[in-house]
Amino acid sequence: MTGTGHSLADIPFLEPLSETSRAALEQRARWVRYTANDTIIDRENESRDVFFVVEGRVRVVNFSISGREISFDEIEPGGVFGELAALDGMPRSAAVVALNDTLVATVSPDTFLNLLRDYPDLVIGVMQELAKIVRASTERIMDLSTLGALNRVHSEILREARAHAEDGANTARISPIPVHADIAARVSTTRETVARVLSDLTKQGLVKREKDALAILDLERLEDLVEEVRDF
């Protein structure tokens, strides 16, 4: 599929490009649609293309030897993935699957690297994204090393709540409602454990399930649950 009719205007990473350069990139890109649960990238794959998410949502995952899914990240429209392989030439470090109907634009590693050479501001964007990955990985390693399964669920709910909270607010609404299996995949536990934790938090008055969102009623108390165990 050609780039005709599609746009990369809503990809924040590409904002430094001139309109002419972006239009040329749109024509050079390969545009591909995926449906829910389609695999976009396999772990250990030798491809090095870089992907821009134009529509839909994707998940970065790996699988344990037993087949249990381990989720690392979810990428929404405007996001970029696949840049690690383009930069270091190594096989893919994780798989990426579509969560719903998804449109991506892919460019070759040479095209991506040439963009970095021509637009130094893009290099800063890559560095910032890599820094975010390192920080998130460090936080998750700490959680796995210092928290039990129940508290890892607390920490993940707190992480999502902070992402949805307004500045200075002690409450948050996570929408759509997190799927138990998704939380379990992110913190290396079971759906049953997640369900038990959410039930306990509901009884304590910390969370409330609404029609289309999970309401976090007291962020400070939830944070205390996590930090008390870390300190111990």
N, C-alpha and C positions, 0 to 999 in steps of 0.2 A: 504494500500500500504506500502510495506517495504521501508527501506532506500536504498536498493540496487540501484546503478546507480545514486544516487543523492548525492550532496555534500553541506556541510555547510562551505566550505573553504572561501567563500566570505562574511561571516557575521563578520564584524569588532568586534562586541561585544564578539565573541568567540575566538579571537586571543590568549588569554592567555592559552587556552587548548593545551595540547600536541597532537600530531597527533593521537596517540592511543586513547586518550580520545575523541577526536572529531569523530573519526571513530566509536567508541562505541555509541556516542550520535546519529550519523546518523542512526545507526541500530535500536536504541531504539525509535527514533522519528516516528511520524505518518505523512506521506506526503499526502497532499490533494491539488487537483487542483480546482480552482474556475473560473467561467467566469464572464464577466462584469456584474455588478449590483447584483451579488450574495452577500447575507449577510453571513459574516464569524462569527461575534459575534453580539448578540442582547443585547441592554442595559438591565440591571437588570438580565441578565442571571446568573445562579449560577455557571457556569463552571469557572475553574481557570487555565486552560492550558495557556502556553506561546507560542507565535507564532514567527517564524522567516520567513521573506519574502525573498524567494529565487529568484522568478521571478515575474514580474508584479508590480502592484502598488495598494495600498489600501487607503481608506479614513476613518478617524475617525469622526463620526458624531453623532448628536442627533437631535431630531425632536420636534418642539414646539407643543403645544396643537392643534393648527390649522393645523399641518402637515408640516410646513415650515422647510426645512433642515437647520441645523446649523452646519457648518463644523469647526472642530478643527485642523486637521492636515492631511497631506498626507504622507504616508510611502512608500519609494522606496525599491528596492532590497538591502539587507543587513540590513534592519531595523528590529526592534523587537517591538512587542506590546503584551498586555495582562499581563504584569508583575505586575501591580498594584494589581490585584485580587489574584495573586499567593503570593504576599507579605502580604496583610492584610486580605485575606479570605473573603472579601466583594463582593457583586454582581458587575457585570460589570458597569462601570460608563458611558460608551458610546457604541454605535454600531460601527462596522467596516464592510465596504463593499468593494468588489473588484471593481476597476475601469477598469480593462481589464483582459485578461487571466493571472491568478496568481497561483503560486505554493508556498505553505507555508509548513514549517515543524513545527509540534506542539510537545511539551513535557509536561509531567505532572507537576503540581506544586511541587511535591516531588522531581522529577528529577532536576528541576530548582533550588530549594533551596539547594539541595545537591551540585550542581555545585558552588553555592555561598560559601558554607562552604569549599569546597575543593580548590577553586581558589579565594583568597582574591581580586585579581585584578578585578575580575568580579563585586565585590561589589562596587568598585570605579566606574566602568562603569554604574551600576544601579544608583548610587548617582548622577553622572553627567547627566544622562538622566532625572532623576527627577528634577534636578536643571534647566535643559533646559525647562521642562514643566512649572515649576513655573514662570520662567522669561517670557515665552511666554504668559502665562495666565495673569500675572500682566500687561504686555503691552496691551493686548486686553481689559482688564477691564478698563485701563486708556482711551483707545480709545473710548469705549462705554460710559464712564462717561463724557468725555470732548469734544468729537467731534460729529458734526452732520453727517448725512448719507453721504453727499458729501465728507466731509473731511475724513471719515473712508475709503472710496474708495481710496482717495489719499494715505492714510497711508498704505493700503494693497498693492497698486501698488508699493509704495516706498519699502516696506518690501521685496517683490519679486525681485525688481530691485537690491537691495543690495545683495541678495543671488546669483544673476547672474553676478554681476559686478566684474571686475578684480580689484585688489588692487590699490587704488589711482586713478582709472578712474572716470570720471564724466558722463559716459554713460554706458548703459547696454542693453543687448538683452535678453528678457524673452522668452524662447522657451521650449515647444510649446506655442503658443499664449494662454493666460489665457481665459478660458471660462467665459462669463459674469455671468452665474448662479453660478459658483464655487466661484467667488469673492463675489457675493451677499450673498452666504451662509456663508462665512467666516466673513463678517462684518455686518450681520443682516440688509440687505436692499433688494431692488428689482433689477432684471435684468435691468429694464428700467433706474433706477438710475445709475447703472454701465455704461450703454451705453451712457447716457448723459454726465457723467464725462469724459469718454474716448474721446467723441466727442469734449468736451470743451478743454481738454488737447491737442488734435491734433491741434485745431485751434490756441492754444497758442504756438505751436511749441515745446511742451514738450515731446510728444510721436509721434511715427509714426508706422503704421501697415505695416509690411513687409510680404513677402510670407509665411514665416514659423516662424515669431517671432514678438514680440512687442518691438520696439526699444524705449528706454528711452533716450532722447537726452540731458537732463540736470538734473542730480540727485540733484544738489544743489538747483536749483529753485523749484523742486518738494518737497524737504525737507523743504524749506522755507514755502511753502503752508501749510504744516502740522504743523510746529512749531509755526507759527504766530498765528494760531487758538488756539493751546495748551496754549501758553503764555497768550492769551487774557482770 
